[in-house]
Amino acid sequence: MAAYQMSASDLAEKAALAALEESAIPRDRVSHIVLVTCSGFDAPGVDVALIQRLGLRPTTSRTSVGFMGCHGAINGMRVAKAYSDADPAAVVLLVAVELCSLHYQYDWTPERIIANALFSDGAAAAVISAGPSDGPRIASTFSEIVPDSQDAMSWKIGDHGFTMTLAPRVPELIESSTRAPIELWLAGEGLSLSDVADWAVHPGGPRILDAAGTALGLLPADLDVSRQVLAECGNMSSPTVLFILGQQRRAGRRGPCVVLGFGPGLAVEAALLV
């Protein structure tokens, strides 16, 4: 945890500064911070450090979304949407930061080797408000726990760092359990799968992307950005989907976009951006 305490705030600050600069919203308008992290603990933590380093108001409200894994940024979006829906003047700084490399395991089992090879460090941020913006709006979010899947994926505190458990059947669970609930959720928003222009699917690994693509009937091009981010940055856990959204935004994509991630539960989490 000492390494987390030394480095997490630095990464989070860089990401937050970039997001604030892109948004062109003055720092003194930030009313809330939503911090997402699952790779370390510290109190006072990164949220307090951000208020001090960025010169935010000392009355800035803080909420931590902790230990939710790879879909944590989507949970953070849900919290940010709730704040902005409740108060049209709210400006929410969403920051996701992870130092997964602190938890590399000295173990030669295939499961540990794969986890060590996939995971990496990173931070990303977004500014969310109900005011006028040229960026996307969070229209809706979705959450479901797949039945009888608690043993499929876990993230636990062990004697030598946090340990990831990823069962071989996870891709099969995603392939068999994703399409129907996502279709039902989108139908409630007046959309079908074919209406979704962009997909920001968390790249838990190549097989996870393959399973999600098969389940949803996606074209290879629909997952190109997810695969690119995985190849260039690795699986950074919670910040990863924000990296994907950033790439899509810079490419001029405007949605509708579904952000989709999977985590311990086995949980399926999604957000619709329009």
Order of alpha helices (4+ residues) and beta strands (2+ residues): alpha-beta-alpha-beta-alpha-beta-alpha-beta-beta-beta-beta-alpha-alpha-beta-alpha-alpha-alpha-beta-beta
